[in-house]
Amino acid sequence: MTMTRRTTLATALATGLGLVLATPALAHHGWAWTTGGNIVLTGIIRSVSLGNPHGVLEVDAEGELWTVEVGQPWRNARAGLVDGDLAEGVEVTIEGEPSADPDERLMKAERITIAGKVYELYPARS
């Protein structure tokens, strides 16, 4: 096998392996794991981790701790959220899609309301 052919084969194998390893991450970061219907959750933010691939809030809603995925930094900024809006101790109302697994307290936020102001992370999808 020539060096060029080995390099081409190695590149193809590495690319294929990368796609296989990325598939679970892509599936999680879509909407397939949600119910497809929205719920409204009101509670107090207990912890915040903002960044890529998306931010995550832990929200205490009536004694139940929910994990809430919010947008990527650019999506949060586009919605009008600024540093400090999503902070520990802040009361939030979140509308979004919960996990299809009823045993998980996990949801993907579409809109967040803080002190009466609504932030649209994912404007209406058609």
DSSP file with accessible surface (Angstrom, degrees, kcal/mol):
  #  RESIDUE AA STRUCTURE BP1 BP2  ACC     N-H-->O    O-->H-N    N-H-->O    O-->H-N    TCO  KAPPA ALPHA  PHI   PSI    X-CA   Y-CA   Z-CA
    1    1 A M              0   0  132      0, 0.0     2,-0.0     0, 0.0     0, 0.0   0.000 360.0 360.0 360.0 134.2    0.0    0.0    0.0
    2    2 A T     >  -     0   0   90      1,-0.1     4,-2.4     4,-0.0     5,-0.2  -0.304 360.0-113.5 -76.4 160.4    1.4    3.4   -0.9
    3    3 A M  H  > S+     0   0  132      1,-0.2     4,-2.5     2,-0.2     5,-0.2   0.902 117.4  51.4 -60.0 -41.8    1.9    6.2    1.6
    4    4 A T  H  > S+     0   0  106      1,-0.2     4,-2.4     2,-0.2    -1,-0.2   0.921 110.4  48.6 -62.7 -42.1   -0.8    8.3    0.0
    5    5 A R  H  > S+     0   0  170      1,-0.2     4,-2.5     2,-0.2    -1,-0.2   0.895 111.3  49.8 -67.3 -39.0   -3.2    5.5    0.1
    6    6 A R  H  X S+     0   0  138     -4,-2.4     4,-2.8     2,-0.2    -1,-0.2   0.909 111.0  49.9 -63.9 -41.4   -2.5    4.8    3.8
    7    7 A T  H  X S+     0   0   76     -4,-2.5     4,-2.5     2,-0.2    -2,-0.2   0.925 111.7  48.2 -63.4 -43.8   -2.9    8.4    4.6
    8    8 A T  H  X S+     0   0   89     -4,-2.4     4,-2.4     2,-0.2    -2,-0.2   0.929 113.5  47.5 -63.2 -43.1   -6.3    8.6    2.8
    9    9 A L  H  X S+     0   0   85     -4,-2.5     4,-2.6     1,-0.2    -2,-0.2   0.929 112.0  49.5 -64.7 -44.1   -7.4    5.4    4.5
   10   10 A A  H  X S+     0   0   56     -4,-2.8     4,-2.5     1,-0.2    -1,-0.2   0.909 111.3  49.7 -62.6 -40.9   -6.3    6.7    8.0
   11   11 A T  H  X S+     0   0   80     -4,-2.5     4,-2.5     2,-0.2    -1,-0.2   0.930 111.1  48.9 -63.8 -43.7   -8.1   10.0    7.4
   12   12 A A  H  X S+     0   0   59     -4,-2.4     4,-2.5     1,-0.2    -2,-0.2   0.921 112.6  48.2 -63.3 -43.0  -11.3    8.2    6.3
   13   13 A L  H  X S+     0   0  116     -4,-2.6     4,-2.6     2,-0.2    -2,-0.2   0.921 111.9  49.0 -64.8 -41.8  -11.2    5.9    9.4
   14   14 A A  H  X S+     0   0   64     -4,-2.5     4,-2.4    -5,-0.2    -2,-0.2   0.913 111.8  49.2 -64.4 -41.0  -10.6    8.8   11.7
   15   15 A T  H  X S+     0   0   84     -4,-2.5     4,-2.2     2,-0.2    -2,-0.2   0.940 112.2  48.1 -64.4 -44.7  -13.5   10.8   10.2
   16   16 A G  H  X S+     0   0   32     -4,-2.5     4,-2.3     1,-0.2    -2,-0.2   0.921 111.6  49.8 -62.7 -42.2  -15.8    7.8   10.5
   17   17 A L  H  X S+     0   0  104     -4,-2.6     4,-2.6     1,-0.2     5,-0.2   0.920 108.8  53.1 -62.8 -41.2  -14.8    7.2   14.1
   18   18 A G  H  X S+     0   0   39     -4,-2.4     4,-1.8     1,-0.2    -1,-0.2   0.910 109.4  48.6 -60.7 -40.9  -15.4   10.9   14.9
   19   19 A L  H  X S+     0   0  116     -4,-2.2     4,-1.3     2,-0.2    -1,-0.2   0.915 111.3  49.7 -66.8 -41.2  -18.9   10.7   13.5
   20   20 A V  H  < S+     0   0   99     -4,-2.3     3,-0.4     1,-0.2    -2,-0.2   0.936 113.0  46.3 -63.2 -44.4  -19.7    7.5   15.4
   21   21 A L  H  < S+     0   0  122     -4,-2.6     4,-0.5     1,-0.2    -1,-0.2   0.825 112.1  51.5 -69.4 -29.0  -18.5    9.0   18.7
   22   22 A A  H  X S+     0   0   39     -4,-1.8     4,-2.3    -5,-0.2     3,-0.2   0.723  87.6  84.5 -80.9 -19.5  -20.3   12.3   18.1
   23   23 A T  H  X S+     0   0   83     -4,-1.3     4,-2.4    -3,-0.4     5,-0.2   0.902  88.2  49.1 -55.9 -46.9  -23.7   10.7   17.4
   24   24 A P  H  > S+     0   0   88      0, 0.0     4,-2.2     0, 0.0    -1,-0.2   0.921 112.1  49.8 -61.4 -38.0  -24.9   10.3   21.1
   25   25 A A  H  > S+     0   0   52     -4,-0.5     4,-2.0    -3,-0.2    -2,-0.2   0.918 110.9  48.9 -65.7 -41.5  -24.0   14.0   21.8
   26   26 A L  H  X S+     0   0  128     -4,-2.3     4,-0.5     1,-0.2    -1,-0.2   0.913 110.3  51.4 -65.1 -39.3  -25.9   15.2   18.8
   27   27 A A  H >< S+     0   0   61     -4,-2.4     3,-0.8    -5,-0.2     6,-0.4   0.917 111.3  47.6 -64.6 -41.0  -28.9   13.1   19.8
   28   28 A H  H 3< S+     0   0   71     -4,-2.2    -1,-0.2     1,-0.2    -2,-0.2   0.898 108.3  53.8 -67.5 -38.3  -28.9   14.6   23.3
   29   29 A H  H 3< S+     0   0   67     -4,-2.0    -1,-0.2    -5,-0.2    -2,-0.2   0.489 101.1  70.1 -84.1   1.9  -28.6   18.1   22.2
   30   30 A G  S << S-     0   0   26     -3,-0.8     3,-0.1    -4,-0.5    -3,-0.1   0.063  99.6 -98.4 -88.5-150.6  -31.6   18.0   19.9
   31   31 A W  S >  S+     0   0   56      1,-0.1     3,-2.0     2,-0.1     5,-0.1   0.410  92.2 101.2-113.2  -0.5  -35.2   17.8   21.0
   32   32 A A  T 3  S+     0   0   93     -5,-0.3    -1,-0.1     1,-0.3    -4,-0.1   0.776  77.6  57.9 -60.9 -27.4  -35.7   14.0   20.5
   33   33 A W  T 3  S+     0   0   40     -6,-0.4    67,-2.9    -5,-0.2    68,-0.4   0.537  95.1  83.8 -82.3  -4.4  -35.3   13.3   24.3
   34   34 A T  B <  S-A   99   0A  13     -3,-2.0    65,-0.2    65,-0.3    73,-0.1  -0.460  86.2-115.7 -96.2 171.9  -38.2   15.6   25.2
   35   35 A T        -     0   0   78     63,-2.2     3,-0.1     2,-0.3    64,-0.1   0.709  40.6-123.4 -77.3 -24.3  -41.9   15.0   25.3
   36   36 A G  S    S+     0   0   57      1,-0.3     2,-0.3    62,-0.3    -1,-0.1   0.278  84.2  90.5  93.9 -10.3  -42.8   17.5   22.5
   37   37 A G  S    S-     0   0   36     61,-0.2    -1,-0.3    59,-0.0    -2,-0.3  -0.844  74.3-118.9-117.7 155.6  -45.2   19.3   24.9
   38   38 A N        -     0   0   60     -2,-0.3     2,-0.3    59,-0.2    59,-0.2  -0.653  21.9-173.2 -96.8 152.1  -44.4   22.2   27.2
   39   39 A I  E     -B   96   0B  59     57,-2.6    57,-2.0    -2,-0.3     2,-0.5  -0.861  21.6-127.9-128.2 165.3  -44.7   22.5   31.0
   40   40 A V  E     -B   95   0B  96     -2,-0.3     2,-0.4    55,-0.2    55,-0.2  -0.981  23.8-173.3-118.2 129.9  -44.2   25.6   33.2
   41   41 A L  E     -B   94   0B  14     53,-2.9    53,-3.5    -2,-0.5     2,-0.4  -0.985   4.2-171.1-125.8 128.0  -41.8   25.4   36.1
   42   42 A T  E     +B   93   0B  62     -2,-0.4     2,-0.3    51,-0.3    51,-0.2  -0.985  31.2 111.3-120.7 132.1  -41.4   28.1   38.8
   43   43 A G  E     -B   92   0B   7     49,-2.4    49,-2.9    -2,-0.4     2,-0.4  -0.959  61.3 -71.8-172.3-169.9  -38.6   27.9   41.3
   44   44 A I  E     -BC  91  60B  46     16,-2.0    16,-2.8    -2,-0.3     2,-0.3  -0.894  43.9-118.1-108.7 131.1  -35.4   29.3   42.7
   45   45 A I  E     + C   0  59B   0     45,-2.6    44,-3.2    -2,-0.4    14,-0.3  -0.538  31.6 177.3 -68.0 125.4  -32.1   28.8   40.9
   46   46 A R  E     +     0   0B 121     12,-3.7     2,-0.3     1,-0.4    13,-0.2   0.714  66.2   7.1-101.0 -30.4  -29.8   26.8   43.1
   47   47 A S  E     - C   0  58B  45     11,-1.3    11,-2.3    40,-0.1     2,-0.4  -0.987  61.7-156.7-152.6 155.1  -26.8   26.5   40.8
   48   48 A V  E     + C   0  57B  43     -2,-0.3     2,-0.4     9,-0.2     9,-0.2  -0.998  12.6 174.4-136.5 133.9  -25.7   27.9   37.4
   49   49 A S  E     - C   0  56B  83      7,-2.2     7,-3.0    -2,-0.4     2,-0.4  -0.878  16.8-176.7-137.7 100.7  -23.3   26.6   34.8
   50   50 A L        +     0   0   86     -2,-0.4     2,-0.3     5,-0.3     5,-0.1  -0.820  33.6  73.6-103.0 143.1  -23.3   28.7   31.7
   51   51 A G        +     0   0   23     -2,-0.4    -2,-0.1    20,-0.3     0, 0.0  -0.964  66.4   5.0 152.2-167.0  -21.2   27.9   28.6
   52   52 A N  S    S+     0   0  127     -2,-0.3    19,-0.0     1,-0.3    20,-0.0  -0.641 114.2  19.0 -92.1 148.9  -21.1   25.6   25.6
   53   53 A P  S    S-     0   0   74      0, 0.0     2,-0.3     0, 0.0    -1,-0.3  -0.986 134.5 -42.7 -78.6 -15.3  -22.6   23.4   24.5
   54   54 A H        -     0   0   32     18,-0.1    18,-0.2    17,-0.1    17,-0.2  -0.971  59.9 -97.0-162.9 162.0  -25.5   24.9   26.6
   55   55 A G        -     0   0    0     16,-1.6    15,-2.4    15,-0.3     2,-0.4  -0.463  31.1-152.0 -82.3 158.2  -26.0   26.3   30.0
   56   56 A V  E     -CD  49  69B  38     -7,-3.0    -7,-2.2    13,-0.2     2,-0.4  -0.998   8.5-169.9-134.7 130.8  -27.5   24.3   32.8
   57   57 A L  E     -CD  48  68B   0     11,-2.8    11,-3.1    -2,-0.4     2,-0.6  -0.919  15.9-146.6-113.4 145.8  -29.5   25.5   35.8
   58   58 A E  E     -CD  47  67B  46    -11,-2.3   -12,-3.7    -2,-0.4   -11,-1.3  -0.972  26.5-169.7-106.9 120.4  -30.5   23.5   38.9
   59   59 A V  E     -CD  45  66B   0      7,-3.0     7,-3.2    -2,-0.6     2,-0.8  -0.958  19.7-144.4-120.9 127.0  -33.9   24.9   39.9
   60   60 A D  E     +CD  44  65B  48    -16,-2.8   -16,-2.0    -2,-0.5     2,-0.6  -0.804  23.7 178.9 -89.1 109.9  -35.7   24.1   43.2
   61   61 A A  E >  S- D   0  64B   7      3,-3.0     3,-1.8    -2,-0.8   -18,-0.2  -0.940  71.2 -32.0-118.0 104.2  -39.4   23.9   42.3
   62   62 A E  T 3  S-     0   0  198     -2,-0.6    -1,-0.1     1,-0.3     3,-0.1   0.879 125.5 -46.0  54.3  42.7  -41.6   23.1   45.3
   63   63 A G  T 3  S+     0   0   67      1,-0.2     2,-0.5     0, 0.0    -1,-0.3   0.411 116.8 110.3  85.1  -4.3  -38.8   20.9   46.9
   64   64 A E  E <   -D   61   0B  87     -3,-1.8    -3,-3.0     2,-0.0     2,-0.7  -0.909  64.2-136.0-104.6 133.4  -38.0   19.1   43.7
   65   65 A L  E     -D   60   0B  94     -2,-0.5     2,-0.4    -5,-0.2    -5,-0.2  -0.787  24.1-168.8 -92.5 117.6  -34.6   19.8   42.1
   66   66 A W  E     -D   59   0B  22     -7,-3.2    -7,-3.0    -2,-0.7     2,-0.6  -0.853  18.0-140.8-105.3 142.2  -34.9   20.2   38.3
   67   67 A T  E     -De  58 106B  40     38,-2.9    40,-2.1    -2,-0.4     2,-0.5  -0.905  24.5-168.3 -97.7 123.9  -32.0   20.3   35.8
   68   68 A V  E     -De  57 107B   0    -11,-3.1   -11,-2.8    -2,-0.6     2,-0.5  -0.966  13.2-147.8-121.8 119.5  -32.9   22.9   33.2
   69   69 A E  E     -De  56 108B   8     38,-2.8    40,-3.0    -2,-0.5   -13,-0.2  -0.742  21.7-176.1 -82.9 125.8  -30.9   23.2   29.9
   70   70 A V        -     0   0    2    -15,-2.4   -15,-0.3    -2,-0.5     5,-0.0  -0.501  33.1 -68.2-107.8-174.2  -30.8   26.8   28.7
   71   71 A G        -     0   0    0    -17,-0.2   -16,-1.6    -2,-0.2   -20,-0.3  -0.073  51.0 -89.6 -73.6 171.8  -29.3   28.2   25.5
   72   72 A Q     >  -     0   0   44    -18,-0.2     4,-2.7     1,-0.1     3,-0.3  -0.317  53.7 -95.0 -66.7 162.5  -25.8   28.5   24.3
   73   73 A P  H  > S+     0   0   58      0, 0.0     4,-2.4     0, 0.0     5,-0.2   0.904 127.4  48.9 -51.7 -42.5  -24.1   31.8   25.3
   74   74 A W  H  > S+     0   0  131      1,-0.2     4,-2.4     2,-0.2     5,-0.2   0.889 111.6  49.5 -66.8 -35.6  -25.0   33.4   22.0
   75   75 A R  H  > S+     0   0   38     -3,-0.3     4,-1.9     2,-0.2    -1,-0.2   0.919 110.9  49.2 -69.7 -41.6  -28.6   32.2   22.2
   76   76 A N  H  X>S+     0   0   12     -4,-2.7     5,-2.2     2,-0.2     4,-0.6   0.929 113.1  47.5 -61.9 -44.3  -29.0   33.6   25.8
   77   77 A A  H ><5S+     0   0   65     -4,-2.4     3,-1.2    -5,-0.3    -2,-0.2   0.912 109.5  53.0 -63.6 -42.2  -27.5   36.9   24.7
   78   78 A R  H 3<5S+     0   0  140     -4,-2.4    -1,-0.2     1,-0.3    -2,-0.2   0.862 106.0  54.5 -61.8 -33.0  -29.8   37.1   21.6
   79   79 A A  H 3<5S-     0   0   22     -4,-1.9    41,-0.4    -5,-0.2    -1,-0.3   0.643 124.9-105.4 -74.8 -13.7  -32.7   36.5   24.0
   80   80 A G  T <<5S+     0   0   33     -3,-1.2    -3,-0.2    -4,-0.6     2,-0.2   0.428  70.4 145.4 105.1   0.2  -31.6   39.6   26.0
   81   81 A L      < -     0   0   14     -5,-2.2    -1,-0.3    -6,-0.2     2,-0.3  -0.511  26.3-170.7 -72.4 137.5  -30.1   37.7   29.0
   82   82 A V    >   -     0   0   96     -2,-0.2     3,-2.5     1,-0.1     4,-0.5  -0.816  39.0 -65.0-122.8 166.5  -27.1   39.4   30.6
   83   83 A D  T 3  S+     0   0  165     -2,-0.3    -1,-0.1     1,-0.3     4,-0.1  -0.229 122.8  24.9 -50.4 132.5  -24.5   38.4   33.2
   84   84 A G  T 3  S+     0   0   56      2,-0.3    -1,-0.3    -3,-0.0     3,-0.2   0.134  92.4  98.1  97.5 -20.4  -26.3   38.0   36.5
   85   85 A D  S <  S+     0   0   35     -3,-2.5     2,-1.0     1,-0.3    -2,-0.1   0.936  87.7  45.6 -63.8 -45.3  -29.8   37.4   35.2
   86   86 A L  S    S+     0   0   13     -4,-0.5    -2,-0.3     3,-0.0     2,-0.3  -0.818  89.9 135.6 -98.9  93.3  -29.3   33.6   35.7
   87   87 A A    >   -     0   0   32     -2,-1.0     3,-2.0    -3,-0.2   -42,-0.3  -0.956  62.1 -80.0-139.5 156.3  -27.8   33.5   39.2
   88   88 A E  T 3  S+     0   0  139     -2,-0.3   -42,-0.2     1,-0.2     3,-0.1  -0.289 115.4  24.2 -55.5 136.2  -28.2   31.5   42.4
   89   89 A G  T 3  S+     0   0   51    -44,-3.2     2,-0.3     1,-0.3    -1,-0.2   0.264  88.5 129.9  91.6 -10.2  -31.2   32.7   44.4
   90   90 A V    <   -     0   0   35     -3,-2.0   -45,-2.6   -45,-0.2     2,-0.4  -0.596  57.0-130.5 -80.4 134.1  -33.1   34.2   41.5
   91   91 A E  E     +B   44   0B 121     -2,-0.3    24,-0.4   -47,-0.2     2,-0.3  -0.734  34.6 179.6 -82.9 130.6  -36.7   33.2   41.1
   92   92 A V  E     -B   43   0B   0    -49,-2.9   -49,-2.4    -2,-0.4     2,-0.5  -0.942  27.9-151.1-131.0 150.8  -37.5   32.0   37.6
   93   93 A T  E     -BF  42 113B  44     20,-2.1    20,-3.1    -2,-0.3     2,-0.5  -0.998  24.5-169.0-117.1 125.9  -40.5   30.8   35.6
   94   94 A I  E     -BF  41 112B   0    -53,-3.5   -53,-2.9    -2,-0.5     2,-0.5  -0.963  12.1-165.3-122.4 130.0  -39.4   28.5   32.8
   95   95 A E  E     +BF  40 111B  63     16,-2.6    15,-3.0    -2,-0.5    16,-2.1  -0.953  38.8 107.9-110.9 131.9  -41.5   27.1   30.0
   96   96 A G  E     -BF  39 109B   0    -57,-2.0   -57,-2.6    -2,-0.5    13,-0.2  -0.982  66.0 -60.3-178.4-173.4  -40.1   24.3   28.0
   97   97 A E  E     - F   0 108B   8     11,-1.7    11,-2.6    -2,-0.3   -59,-0.2  -0.798  44.2-145.2 -97.4 125.1  -40.1   20.6   27.1
   98   98 A P  E     - F   0 107B  17      0, 0.0   -63,-2.2     0, 0.0   -62,-0.3  -0.390  35.1 -80.8 -80.8 165.5  -39.5   18.0   29.9
   99   99 A S  B     -A   34   0A   8      7,-2.7   -65,-0.3   -65,-0.2     5,-0.1  -0.285  31.3-128.2 -59.9 145.1  -37.7   14.8   29.4
  100  100 A A  S    S+     0   0   61    -67,-2.9    -1,-0.1    -3,-0.1   -66,-0.1   0.703  95.4  84.9 -69.3 -17.4  -39.7   12.0   27.9
  101  101 A D  S >  S-     0   0   72    -68,-0.4     3,-2.1     1,-0.2     5,-0.2  -0.764  72.6-155.8 -85.7 109.7  -38.6    9.9   30.8
  102  102 A P  T 3  S+     0   0   98      0, 0.0    -1,-0.2     0, 0.0    -2,-0.1   0.693  89.5  62.8 -64.0 -15.5  -41.1   10.7   33.6
  103  103 A D  T 3  S+     0   0  145      2,-0.0     2,-0.4    -3,-0.0    -3,-0.0   0.615  89.5  84.3 -82.8 -13.1  -38.6    9.8   36.3
  104  104 A E    <   -     0   0   83     -3,-2.1     2,-1.0     2,-0.1    -5,-0.2  -0.748  67.0-151.4 -91.3 138.1  -36.2   12.5   35.2
  105  105 A R        +     0   0   97     -2,-0.4   -38,-2.9   -40,-0.1     2,-0.4  -0.679  57.6 125.0-101.2  72.8  -36.5   16.1   36.5
  106  106 A L  E     +e   67   0B  23     -2,-1.0    -7,-2.7    -5,-0.2     2,-0.3  -0.997  31.0 168.2-137.7 134.1  -35.0   17.5   33.3
  107  107 A M  E     -eF  68  98B   0    -40,-2.1   -38,-2.8    -2,-0.4     2,-0.6  -0.989  32.0-129.5-146.3 158.8  -36.2   20.0   30.8
  108  108 A K  E     -eF  69  97B  11    -11,-2.6   -11,-1.7    -2,-0.3     2,-0.2  -0.946  34.0-130.9-108.2 118.4  -35.1   22.1   27.9
  109  109 A A  E     + F   0  96B   0    -40,-3.0   -13,-0.3    -2,-0.6     3,-0.1  -0.486  30.6 172.1 -75.5 135.2  -36.0   25.8   28.4
  110  110 A E  E    S+     0   0B  13    -15,-3.0    12,-2.0     1,-0.4    11,-1.9   0.690  75.0  10.4-104.3 -36.8  -37.8   27.6   25.5
  111  111 A R  E     -GF 120  95B  42    -16,-2.1   -16,-2.6     9,-0.2    -1,-0.4  -0.995  63.4-159.3-145.2 146.9  -38.6   30.8   27.5
  112  112 A I  E     -GF 119  94B   0      7,-2.3     7,-3.1    -2,-0.3     2,-0.5  -0.988   4.1-158.0-126.9 134.5  -37.6   32.2   30.9
  113  113 A T  E     +GF 118  93B  37    -20,-3.1   -20,-2.1    -2,-0.4     2,-0.4  -0.967  12.4 177.1-115.6 126.6  -39.4   34.8   32.9
  114  114 A I  E >  S-G  117   0B  22      3,-2.3     3,-2.2    -2,-0.5   -22,-0.1  -0.994  73.6 -18.3-128.9 121.5  -37.5   36.8   35.5
  115  115 A A  T 3  S-     0   0  108    -24,-0.4    -1,-0.1    -2,-0.4     3,-0.1   0.875 129.5 -50.3  50.1  42.6  -39.2   39.6   37.5
  116  116 A G  T 3  S+     0   0   69      1,-0.2     2,-0.5     0, 0.0    -1,-0.3   0.347 112.4 118.8  83.9  -7.6  -41.9   39.8   34.8
  117  117 A K  E <   -G  114   0B 119     -3,-2.2    -3,-2.3     2,-0.0     2,-0.4  -0.817  54.5-144.4 -97.4 129.9  -39.6   40.0   31.8
  118  118 A V  E     -G  113   0B  75     -2,-0.5     2,-0.5    -5,-0.2    -5,-0.2  -0.792   9.2-163.8 -98.1 132.2  -39.8   37.2   29.3
  119  119 A Y  E     -G  112   0B  15     -7,-3.1    -7,-2.3    -2,-0.4     2,-0.9  -0.968  10.2-150.3-116.1 115.4  -36.7   35.9   27.5
  120  120 A E  E     +G  111   0B  74     -2,-0.5    -9,-0.2   -41,-0.4    -2,-0.0  -0.769  22.0 170.4 -89.8 102.9  -37.4   33.9   24.4
  121  121 A L  S    S+     0   0    0    -11,-1.9   -10,-0.2    -2,-0.9    -1,-0.2   0.884  80.4  22.7 -77.2 -42.0  -34.6   31.4   23.9
  122  122 A Y  S    S-     0   0   23    -12,-2.0    -1,-0.3   -43,-0.0     3,-0.2  -0.847  85.7-146.2-127.1  92.9  -36.3   29.4   21.2
  123  123 A P        -     0   0   73      0, 0.0   -12,-0.0     0, 0.0    -2,-0.0  -0.151  54.0 -53.7 -55.3 158.0  -38.9   31.5   19.4
  124  124 A A        -     0   0   96      1,-0.1     2,-0.3   -14,-0.0    -4,-0.0   0.019  59.4-146.5 -41.6 127.6  -41.9   29.5   18.2
  125  125 A R              0   0  130     -3,-0.2    -1,-0.1     1,-0.0    -3,-0.0  -0.780 360.0 360.0 -96.5 145.1  -41.0   26.6   16.0
  126  126 A S              0   0  172     -2,-0.3    -1,-0.0     0, 0.0     0, 0.0  -0.590 360.0 360.0-110.0 360.0  -43.2   25.5   13.2
